[in-house]
Amino acid sequence: MEKKNLTTDQLLLLFQALGDPIRLDIFLCLLQKGERRVVCDSYDISKSTMSHHIKLLREADLITVRKEGTSHIYSVNHVLLEKYPAFFSVFKTE
């Protein structure tokens, strides 16, 4: 896969999505723990607020969601991470 630099618009979208402590925590949790059905158990926020956070992370292409029955399964978009390794190296957990 060809590795490229992020455009200014892409960077702004990523920074806006990760600029909120809850969204950053959701992203890091998914990055460290892998797929998850529920990402809002440890946050004292409403379901609609959590939906808003998930929406912004999805719009930035940071996470993906798939349906399994009536559940939503969330995960980090590893294609994006592999496409821009220099940017995402700051999040390495090893």
PDB file as gemmi writes it, atoms N, CA and C in Angstrom:
CRYST1    1.000    1.000    1.000  90.00  90.00  90.00 P 1                      
ATOM      1  N   MET A   1       0.842  -1.173   0.000  1.00  0.00           N  
ATOM      2  CA  MET A   1       0.000   0.000   0.000  1.00  0.00           C  
ATOM      3  C   MET A   1       0.891   1.242   0.000  1.00  0.00           C  
ATOM      4  N   GLU A   2       0.577   2.191  -0.860  1.00  0.00           N  
ATOM      5  CA  GLU A   2       1.356   3.417  -0.956  1.00  0.00           C  
ATOM      6  C   GLU A   2       1.121   4.287   0.267  1.00  0.00           C  
ATOM      7  N   LYS A   3       2.214   4.780   0.838  1.00  0.00           N  
ATOM      8  CA  LYS A   3       2.116   5.649   2.003  1.00  0.00           C  
ATOM      9  C   LYS A   3       2.172   7.097   1.532  1.00  0.00           C  
ATOM     10  N   LYS A   4       1.224   7.915   1.980  1.00  0.00           N  
ATOM     11  CA  LYS A   4       1.096   9.294   1.541  1.00  0.00           C  
ATOM     12  C   LYS A   4       1.062  10.220   2.747  1.00  0.00           C  
ATOM     13  N   ASN A   5       1.150  11.503   2.455  1.00  0.00           N  
ATOM     14  CA  ASN A   5       0.966  12.512   3.488  1.00  0.00           C  
ATOM     15  C   ASN A   5      -0.502  12.909   3.530  1.00  0.00           C  
ATOM     16  N   LEU A   6      -0.952  13.261   4.706  1.00  0.00           N  
ATOM     17  CA  LEU A   6      -2.323  13.727   4.856  1.00  0.00           C  
ATOM     18  C   LEU A   6      -2.442  15.145   4.310  1.00  0.00           C  
ATOM     19  N   THR A   7      -3.584  15.452   3.719  1.00  0.00           N  
ATOM     20  CA  THR A   7      -3.839  16.807   3.256  1.00  0.00           C  
ATOM     21  C   THR A   7      -4.210  17.676   4.459  1.00  0.00           C  
ATOM     22  N   THR A   8      -4.201  18.972   4.262  1.00  0.00           N  
ATOM     23  CA  THR A   8      -4.587  19.898   5.325  1.00  0.00           C  
ATOM     24  C   THR A   8      -6.012  19.613   5.787  1.00  0.00           C  
ATOM     25  N   ASP A   9      -6.917  19.374   4.861  1.00  0.00           N  
ATOM     26  CA  ASP A   9      -8.317  19.086   5.227  1.00  0.00           C  
ATOM     27  C   ASP A   9      -8.430  17.792   6.025  1.00  0.00           C  
ATOM     28  N   GLN A  10      -7.668  16.777   5.626  1.00  0.00           N  
ATOM     29  CA  GLN A  10      -7.688  15.514   6.371  1.00  0.00           C  
ATOM     30  C   GLN A  10      -7.144  15.709   7.782  1.00  0.00           C  
ATOM     31  N   LEU A  11      -6.057  16.462   7.896  1.00  0.00           N  
ATOM     32  CA  LEU A  11      -5.480  16.728   9.213  1.00  0.00           C  
ATOM     33  C   LEU A  11      -6.465  17.468  10.115  1.00  0.00           C  
ATOM     34  N   LEU A  12      -7.127  18.470   9.573  1.00  0.00           N  
ATOM     35  CA  LEU A  12      -8.110  19.215  10.358  1.00  0.00           C  
ATOM     36  C   LEU A  12      -9.225  18.310  10.856  1.00  0.00           C  
ATOM     37  N   LEU A  13      -9.716  17.445   9.997  1.00  0.00           N  
ATOM     38  CA  LEU A  13     -10.781  16.524  10.373  1.00  0.00           C  
ATOM     39  C   LEU A  13     -10.319  15.570  11.482  1.00  0.00           C  
ATOM     40  N   LEU A  14      -9.096  15.056  11.349  1.00  0.00           N  
ATOM     41  CA  LEU A  14      -8.553  14.153  12.371  1.00  0.00           C  
ATOM     42  C   LEU A  14      -8.347  14.876  13.698  1.00  0.00           C  
ATOM     43  N   PHE A  15      -7.778  16.073  13.638  1.00  0.00           N  
ATOM     44  CA  PHE A  15      -7.541  16.832  14.876  1.00  0.00           C  
ATOM     45  C   PHE A  15      -8.849  17.222  15.549  1.00  0.00           C  
ATOM     46  N   GLN A  16      -9.844  17.594  14.754  1.00  0.00           N  
ATOM     47  CA  GLN A  16     -11.144  17.928  15.333  1.00  0.00           C  
ATOM     48  C   GLN A  16     -11.766  16.705  15.999  1.00  0.00           C  
ATOM     49  N   ALA A  17     -11.670  15.562  15.344  1.00  0.00           N  
ATOM     50  CA  ALA A  17     -12.260  14.339  15.900  1.00  0.00           C  
ATOM     51  C   ALA A  17     -11.534  13.897  17.163  1.00  0.00           C  
ATOM     52  N   LEU A  18     -10.219  14.003  17.181  1.00  0.00           N  
ATOM     53  CA  LEU A  18      -9.438  13.542  18.332  1.00  0.00           C  
ATOM     54  C   LEU A  18      -9.214  14.629  19.375  1.00  0.00           C  
ATOM     55  N   GLY A  19      -9.704  15.841  19.103  1.00  0.00           N  
ATOM     56  CA  GLY A  19      -9.499  16.964  20.015  1.00  0.00           C  
ATOM     57  C   GLY A  19     -10.375  16.936  21.249  1.00  0.00           C  
ATOM     58  N   ASP A  20     -11.335  16.062  21.288  1.00  0.00           N  
ATOM     59  CA  ASP A  20     -12.212  15.921  22.450  1.00  0.00           C  
ATOM     60  C   ASP A  20     -11.714  14.757  23.303  1.00  0.00           C  
ATOM     61  N   PRO A  21     -11.599  14.939  24.617  1.00  0.00           N  
ATOM     62  CA  PRO A  21     -11.071  13.861  25.477  1.00  0.00           C  
ATOM     63  C   PRO A  21     -11.837  12.546  25.383  1.00  0.00           C  
ATOM     64  N   ILE A  22     -13.152  12.606  25.256  1.00  0.00           N  
ATOM     65  CA  ILE A  22     -13.934  11.366  25.173  1.00  0.00           C  
ATOM     66  C   ILE A  22     -13.664  10.662  23.846  1.00  0.00           C  
ATOM     67  N   ARG A  23     -13.654  11.413  22.745  1.00  0.00           N  
ATOM     68  CA  ARG A  23     -13.395  10.788  21.450  1.00  0.00           C  
ATOM     69  C   ARG A  23     -11.981  10.224  21.383  1.00  0.00           C  
ATOM     70  N   LEU A  24     -11.030  10.938  21.934  1.00  0.00           N  
ATOM     71  CA  LEU A  24      -9.657  10.433  21.968  1.00  0.00           C  
ATOM     72  C   LEU A  24      -9.601   9.143  22.779  1.00  0.00           C  
ATOM     73  N   ASP A  25     -10.291   9.110  23.905  1.00  0.00           N  
ATOM     74  CA  ASP A  25     -10.311   7.916  24.747  1.00  0.00           C  
ATOM     75  C   ASP A  25     -10.981   6.742  24.040  1.00  0.00           C  
ATOM     76  N   ILE A  26     -12.064   6.999  23.329  1.00  0.00           N  
ATOM     77  CA  ILE A  26     -12.743   5.942  22.568  1.00  0.00           C  
ATOM     78  C   ILE A  26     -11.791   5.374  21.524  1.00  0.00           C  
ATOM     79  N   PHE A  27     -11.130   6.251  20.782  1.00  0.00           N  
ATOM     80  CA  PHE A  27     -10.192   5.815  19.751  1.00  0.00           C  
ATOM     81  C   PHE A  27      -9.066   4.988  20.357  1.00  0.00           C  
ATOM     82  N   LEU A  28      -8.474   5.460  21.449  1.00  0.00           N  
ATOM     83  CA  LEU A  28      -7.370   4.732  22.085  1.00  0.00           C  
ATOM     84  C   LEU A  28      -7.834   3.394  22.647  1.00  0.00           C  
ATOM     85  N   CYS A  29      -9.020   3.364  23.213  1.00  0.00           N  
ATOM     86  CA  CYS A  29      -9.579   2.113  23.740  1.00  0.00           C  
ATOM     87  C   CYS A  29      -9.738   1.087  22.629  1.00  0.00           C  
ATOM     88  N   LEU A  30     -10.305   1.505  21.512  1.00  0.00           N  
ATOM     89  CA  LEU A  30     -10.486   0.591  20.382  1.00  0.00           C  
ATOM     90  C   LEU A  30      -9.141   0.174  19.798  1.00  0.00           C  
ATOM     91  N   LEU A  31      -8.196   1.084  19.782  1.00  0.00           N  
ATOM     92  CA  LEU A  31      -6.867   0.778  19.265  1.00  0.00           C  
ATOM     93  C   LEU A  31      -6.177  -0.273  20.136  1.00  0.00           C  
ATOM     94  N   GLN A  32      -6.319  -0.141  21.434  1.00  0.00           N  
ATOM     95  CA  GLN A  32      -5.654  -1.051  22.368  1.00  0.00           C  
ATOM     96  C   GLN A  32      -6.392  -2.364  22.557  1.00  0.00           C  
ATOM     97  N   LYS A  33      -7.717  -2.315  22.576  1.00  0.00           N  
ATOM     98  CA  LYS A  33      -8.499  -3.503  22.929  1.00  0.00           C  
ATOM     99  C   LYS A  33      -9.177  -4.176  21.751  1.00  0.00           C  
ATOM    100  N   GLY A  34      -9.132  -3.563  20.588  1.00  0.00           N  
ATOM    101  CA  GLY A  34      -9.751  -4.162  19.413  1.00  0.00           C  
ATOM    102  C   GLY A  34     -11.243  -3.903  19.348  1.00  0.00           C  
ATOM    103  N   GLU A  35     -11.939  -4.746  18.610  1.00  0.00           N  
ATOM    104  CA  GLU A  35     -13.375  -4.585  18.401  1.00  0.00           C  
ATOM    105  C   GLU A  35     -14.148  -4.557  19.707  1.00  0.00           C  
ATOM    106  N   ARG A  36     -15.176  -3.718  19.721  1.00  0.00           N  
ATOM    107  CA  ARG A  36     -16.033  -3.613  20.896  1.00  0.00           C  
ATOM    108  C   ARG A  36     -17.472  -3.399  20.464  1.00  0.00           C  
ATOM    109  N   ARG A  37     -18.380  -4.012  21.198  1.00  0.00           N  
ATOM    110  CA  ARG A  37     -19.806  -3.788  20.966  1.00  0.00           C  
ATOM    111  C   ARG A  37     -20.245  -2.474  21.606  1.00  0.00           C  
ATOM    112  N   VAL A  38     -19.820  -2.250  22.818  1.00  0.00           N  
ATOM    113  CA  VAL A  38     -20.260  -1.079  23.572  1.00  0.00           C  
ATOM    114  C   VAL A  38     -19.031  -0.235  23.909  1.00  0.00           C  
ATOM    115  N   VAL A  39     -19.114   1.034  23.573  1.00  0.00           N  
ATOM    116  CA  VAL A  39     -17.987   1.908  23.882  1.00  0.00           C  
ATOM    117  C   VAL A  39     -18.356   2.965  24.918  1.00  0.00           C  
ATOM    118  N   CYS A  40     -19.588   2.905  25.437  1.00  0.00           N  
ATOM    119  CA  CYS A  40     -20.034   3.992  26.318  1.00  0.00           C  
ATOM    120  C   CYS A  40     -20.226   3.578  27.778  1.00  0.00           C  
ATOM    121  N   ASP A  41     -19.832   2.400  28.160  1.00  0.00           N  
ATOM    122  CA  ASP A  41     -20.053   1.975  29.540  1.00  0.00           C  
ATOM    123  C   ASP A  41     -19.325   2.830  30.563  1.00  0.00           C  
ATOM    124  N   SER A  42     -18.146   3.306  30.237  1.00  0.00           N  
ATOM    125  CA  SER A  42     -17.352   4.005  31.244  1.00  0.00           C  
ATOM    126  C   SER A  42     -17.489   5.522  31.171  1.00  0.00           C  
ATOM    127  N   TYR A  43     -18.456   6.019  30.418  1.00  0.00           N  
ATOM    128  CA  TYR A  43     -18.652   7.457  30.286  1.00  0.00           C  
ATOM    129  C   TYR A  43     -20.003   7.851  30.864  1.00  0.00           C  
ATOM    130  N   ASP A  44     -20.020   8.932  31.586  1.00  0.00           N  
ATOM    131  CA  ASP A  44     -21.263   9.420  32.183  1.00  0.00           C  
ATOM    132  C   ASP A  44     -21.904  10.417  31.218  1.00  0.00           C  
ATOM    133  N   ILE A  45     -22.318   9.909  30.056  1.00  0.00           N  
ATOM    134  CA  ILE A  45     -22.952  10.742  29.041  1.00  0.00           C  
ATOM    135  C   ILE A  45     -24.171  10.009  28.494  1.00  0.00           C  
ATOM    136  N   SER A  46     -25.040  10.768  27.864  1.00  0.00           N  
ATOM    137  CA  SER A  46     -26.256  10.163  27.304  1.00  0.00           C  
ATOM    138  C   SER A  46     -25.931   9.367  26.043  1.00  0.00           C  
ATOM    139  N   LYS A  47     -26.863   8.517  25.663  1.00  0.00           N  
ATOM    140  CA  LYS A  47     -26.685   7.735  24.430  1.00  0.00           C  
ATOM    141  C   LYS A  47     -26.588   8.645  23.210  1.00  0.00           C  
ATOM    142  N   SER A  48     -27.345   9.728  23.210  1.00  0.00           N  
ATOM    143  CA  SER A  48     -27.302  10.636  22.061  1.00  0.00           C  
ATOM    144  C   SER A  48     -25.948  11.348  21.975  1.00  0.00           C  
ATOM    145  N   THR A  49     -25.372  11.681  23.108  1.00  0.00           N  
ATOM    146  CA  THR A  49     -24.044  12.301  23.110  1.00  0.00           C  
ATOM    147  C   THR A  49     -22.998  11.300  22.634  1.00  0.00           C  
ATOM    148  N   MET A  50     -23.119  10.063  23.077  1.00  0.00           N  
ATOM    149  CA  MET A  50     -22.191   9.031  22.615  1.00  0.00           C  
ATOM    150  C   MET A  50     -22.349   8.822  21.111  1.00  0.00           C  
ATOM    151  N   SER A  51     -23.571   8.826  20.627  1.00  0.00           N  
ATOM    152  CA  SER A  51     -23.806   8.680  19.188  1.00  0.00           C  
ATOM    153  C   SER A  51     -23.132   9.808  18.411  1.00  0.00           C  
ATOM    154  N   HIS A  52     -23.187  11.009  18.958  1.00  0.00           N  
ATOM    155  CA  HIS A  52     -22.539  12.148  18.317  1.00  0.00           C  
ATOM    156  C   HIS A  52     -21.027  11.939  18.245  1.00  0.00           C  
ATOM    157  N   HIS A  53     -20.413  11.476  19.339  1.00  0.00           N  
ATOM    158  CA  HIS A  53     -18.969  11.214  19.353  1.00  0.00           C  
ATOM    159  C   HIS A  53     -18.601  10.141  18.332  1.00  0.00           C  
ATOM    160  N   ILE A  54     -19.379   9.076  18.288  1.00  0.00           N  
ATOM    161  CA  ILE A  54     -19.131   7.992  17.332  1.00  0.00           C  
ATOM    162  C   ILE A  54     -19.263   8.516  15.899  1.00  0.00           C  
ATOM    163  N   LYS A  55     -20.272   9.337  15.670  1.00  0.00           N  
ATOM    164  CA  LYS A  55     -20.488   9.905  14.335  1.00  0.00           C  
ATOM    165  C   LYS A  55     -19.270  10.707  13.882  1.00  0.00           C  
ATOM    166  N   LEU A  56     -18.720  11.533  14.759  1.00  0.00           N  
ATOM    167  CA  LEU A  56     -17.570  12.354  14.390  1.00  0.00           C  
ATOM    168  C   LEU A  56     -16.328  11.495  14.125  1.00  0.00           C  
ATOM    169  N   LEU A  57     -16.145  10.444  14.909  1.00  0.00           N  
ATOM    170  CA  LEU A  57     -15.019   9.539  14.674  1.00  0.00           C  
ATOM    171  C   LEU A  57     -15.187   8.796  13.348  1.00  0.00           C  
ATOM    172  N   ARG A  58     -16.404   8.434  13.032  1.00  0.00           N  
ATOM    173  CA  ARG A  58     -16.675   7.754  11.751  1.00  0.00           C  
ATOM    174  C   ARG A  58     -16.481   8.707  10.578  1.00  0.00           C  
ATOM    175  N   GLU A  59     -16.944   9.936  10.714  1.00  0.00           N  
ATOM    176  CA  GLU A  59     -16.780  10.922   9.646  1.00  0.00           C  
ATOM    177  C   GLU A  59     -15.304  11.217   9.363  1.00  0.00           C  
ATOM    178  N   ALA A  60     -14.481  11.137  10.395  1.00  0.00           N  
ATOM    179  CA  ALA A  60     -13.044  11.333  10.227  1.00  0.00           C  
ATOM    180  C   ALA A  60     -12.368  10.058   9.729  1.00  0.00           C  
ATOM    181  N   ASP A  61     -13.142   8.998   9.568  1.00  0.00           N  
ATOM    182  CA  ASP A  61     -12.671   7.707   9.072  1.00  0.00           C  
ATOM    183  C   ASP A  61     -11.730   7.013  10.063  1.00  0.00           C  
ATOM    184  N   LEU A  62     -11.803   7.413  11.329  1.00  0.00           N  
ATOM    185  CA  LEU A  62     -10.942   6.821  12.352  1.00  0.00           C  
ATOM    186  C   LEU A  62     -11.455   5.475  12.836  1.00  0.00           C  
ATOM    187  N   ILE A  63     -12.762   5.304  12.824  1.00  0.00           N  
ATOM    188  CA  ILE A  63     -13.341   4.030  13.260  1.00  0.00           C  
ATOM    189  C   ILE A  63     -14.339   3.540  12.221  1.00  0.00           C  
ATOM    190  N   THR A  64     -14.589   2.252  12.291  1.00  0.00           N  
ATOM    191  CA  THR A  64     -15.598   1.639  11.432  1.00  0.00           C  
ATOM    192  C   THR A  64     -16.640   0.977  12.323  1.00  0.00           C  
ATOM    193  N   VAL A  65     -17.786   0.739  11.751  1.00  0.00           N  
ATOM    194  CA  VAL A  65     -18.848   0.052  12.485  1.00  0.00           C  
ATOM    195  C   VAL A  65     -19.484  -0.952  11.546  1.00  0.00           C  
ATOM    196  N   ARG A  66     -19.803  -2.098  12.105  1.00  0.00           N  
ATOM    197  CA  ARG A  66     -20.541  -3.096  11.335  1.00  0.00           C  
ATOM    198  C   ARG A  66     -21.660  -3.622  12.223  1.00  0.00           C  
ATOM    199  N   LYS A  67     -22.729  -4.025  11.587  1.00  0.00           N  
ATOM    200  CA  LYS A  67     -23.866  -4.561  12.333  1.00  0.00           C  
ATOM    201  C   LYS A  67     -23.742  -6.063  12.435  1.00  0.00           C  
ATOM    202  N   GLU A  68     -24.046  -6.558  13.588  1.00  0.00           N  
ATOM    203  CA  GLU A  68     -24.107  -7.993  13.846  1.00  0.00           C  
ATOM    204  C   GLU A  68     -25.418  -8.231  14.577  1.00  0.00           C  
ATOM    205  N   GLY A  69     -26.422  -8.637  13.828  1.00  0.00           N  
ATOM    206  CA  GLY A  69     -27.760  -8.742  14.409  1.00  0.00           C  
ATOM    207  C   GLY A  69     -28.258  -7.344  14.730  1.00  0.00           C  
ATOM    208  N   THR A  70     -28.597  -7.119  15.988  1.00  0.00           N  
ATOM    209  CA  THR A  70     -29.045  -5.793  16.401  1.00  0.00           C  
ATOM    210  C   THR A  70     -27.921  -4.988  17.045  1.00  0.00           C  
ATOM    211  N   SER A  71     -26.732  -5.568  17.122  1.00  0.00           N  
ATOM    212  CA  SER A  71     -25.595  -4.887  17.749  1.00  0.00           C  
ATOM    213  C   SER A  71     -24.735  -4.173  16.720  1.00  0.00           C  
ATOM    214  N   HIS A  72     -24.049  -3.157  17.173  1.00  0.00           N  
ATOM    215  CA  HIS A  72     -23.052  -2.461  16.372  1.00  0.00           C  
ATOM    216  C   HIS A  72     -21.679  -2.830  16.927  1.00  0.00           C  
ATOM    217  N   ILE A  73     -20.775  -3.207  16.042  1.00  0.00           N  
ATOM    218  CA  ILE A  73     -19.415  -3.575  16.429  1.00  0.00           C  
ATOM    219  C   ILE A  73     -18.487  -2.473  15.920  1.00  0.00           C  
ATOM    220  N   TYR A  74     -17.757  -1.851  16.844  1.00  0.00           N  
ATOM    221  CA  TYR A  74     -16.876  -0.744  16.512  1.00  0.00           C  
ATOM    222  C   TYR A  74     -15.428  -1.216  16.500  1.00  0.00           C  
ATOM    223  N   SER A  75     -14.652  -0.664  15.581  1.00  0.00           N  
ATOM    224  CA  SER A  75     -13.218  -0.965  15.539  1.00  0.00           C  
ATOM    225  C   SER A  75     -12.481   0.196  14.886  1.00  0.00           C  
ATOM    226  N   VAL A  76     -11.177   0.233  15.120  1.00  0.00           N  
ATOM    227  CA  VAL A  76     -10.322   1.241  14.505  1.00  0.00           C  
ATOM    228  C   VAL A  76     -10.201   0.923  13.021  1.00  0.00           C  
ATOM    229  N   ASN A  77     -10.131   1.947  12.203  1.00  0.00           N  
ATOM    230  CA  ASN A  77      -9.944   1.772  10.764  1.00  0.00           C  
ATOM    231  C   ASN A  77      -8.456   1.552  10.502  1.00  0.00           C  
ATOM    232  N   HIS A  78      -8.039   0.295  10.476  1.00  0.00           N  
ATOM    233  CA  HIS A  78      -6.625  -0.030  10.311  1.00  0.00           C  
ATOM    234  C   HIS A  78      -6.098   0.323   8.920  1.00  0.00           C  
ATOM    235  N   VAL A  79      -6.968   0.394   7.934  1.00  0.00           N  
ATOM    236  CA  VAL A  79      -6.541   0.802   6.587  1.00  0.00           C  
ATOM    237  C   VAL A  79      -6.000   2.236   6.643  1.00  0.00           C  
ATOM    238  N   LEU A  80      -6.704   3.105   7.358  1.00  0.00           N  
ATOM    239  CA  LEU A  80      -6.253   4.493   7.506  1.00  0.00           C  
ATOM    240  C   LEU A  80      -4.927   4.554   8.261  1.00  0.00           C  
ATOM    241  N   LEU A  81      -4.802   3.765   9.325  1.00  0.00           N  
ATOM    242  CA  LEU A  81      -3.571   3.753  10.108  1.00  0.00           C  
ATOM    243  C   LEU A  81      -2.384   3.284   9.273  1.00  0.00           C  
ATOM    244  N   GLU A  82      -2.603   2.280   8.446  1.00  0.00           N  
ATOM    245  CA  GLU A  82      -1.529   1.767   7.599  1.00  0.00           C  
ATOM    246  C   GLU A  82      -1.181   2.721   6.460  1.00  0.00           C  
ATOM    247  N   LYS A  83      -2.163   3.491   6.023  1.00  0.00           N  
ATOM    248  CA  LYS A  83      -1.939   4.425   4.921  1.00  0.00           C  
ATOM    249  C   LYS A  83      -1.102   5.628   5.362  1.00  0.00           C  
ATOM    250  N   TYR A  84      -1.232   6.019   6.639  1.00  0.00           N  
ATOM    251  CA  TYR A  84      -0.520   7.178   7.175  1.00  0.00           C  
ATOM    252  C   TYR A  84       0.239   6.807   8.455  1.00  0.00           C  
ATOM    253  N   PRO A  85       1.217   5.924   8.345  1.00  0.00           N  
ATOM    254  CA  PRO A  85       1.903   5.437   9.545  1.00  0.00           C  
ATOM    255  C   PRO A  85       2.643   6.513  10.323  1.00  0.00           C  
ATOM    256  N   ALA A  86       3.176   7.507   9.648  1.00  0.00           N  
ATOM    257  CA  ALA A  86       3.918   8.560  10.352  1.00  0.00           C  
ATOM    258  C   ALA A  86       2.998   9.322  11.304  1.00  0.00           C  
ATOM    259  N   PHE A  87       1.804   9.666  10.852  1.00  0.00           N  
ATOM    260  CA  PHE A  87       0.859  10.400  11.687  1.00  0.00           C  
ATOM    261  C   PHE A  87       0.404   9.561  12.877  1.00  0.00           C  
ATOM    262  N   PHE A  88       0.072   8.312  12.617  1.00  0.00           N  
ATOM    263  CA  PHE A  88      -0.511   7.479  13.672  1.00  0.00           C  
ATOM    264  C   PHE A  88       0.542   6.795  14.557  1.00  0.00           C  
ATOM    265  N   SER A  89       1.815   6.976  14.257  1.00  0.00           N  
ATOM    266  CA  SER A  89       2.860   6.359  15.096  1.00  0.00           C  
ATOM    267  C   SER A  89       2.817   6.891  16.530  1.00  0.00           C  
ATOM    268  N   VAL A  90       2.299   8.061  16.729  1.00  0.00           N  
ATOM    269  CA  VAL A  90       2.187   8.642  18.071  1.00  0.00           C  
ATOM    270  C   VAL A  90       1.249   7.815  18.960  1.00  0.00           C  
ATOM    271  N   PHE A  91       0.378   7.025  18.356  1.00  0.00           N  
ATOM    272  CA  PHE A  91      -0.586   6.231  19.110  1.00  0.00           C  
ATOM    273  C   PHE A  91      -0.127   4.799  19.363  1.00  0.00           C  
ATOM    274  N   LYS A  92       1.077   4.451  18.966  1.00  0.00           N  
ATOM    275  CA  LYS A  92       1.545   3.068  19.153  1.00  0.00           C  
ATOM    276  C   LYS A  92       1.514   2.715  20.633  1.00  0.00           C  
ATOM    277  N   THR A  93       1.024   1.522  20.911  1.00  0.00           N  
ATOM    278  CA  THR A  93       0.863   1.080  22.285  1.00  0.00           C  
ATOM    279  C   THR A  93       1.907   0.050  22.687  1.00  0.00           C  
ATOM    280  N   GLU A  94       2.829  -0.248  21.827  1.00  0.00           N  
ATOM    281  CA  GLU A  94       3.822  -1.282  22.115  1.00  0.00           C  
ATOM    282  C   GLU A  94       4.955  -0.737  22.946  1.00  0.00           C  
TER     283      GLU A  94                                                      
END                                                                             
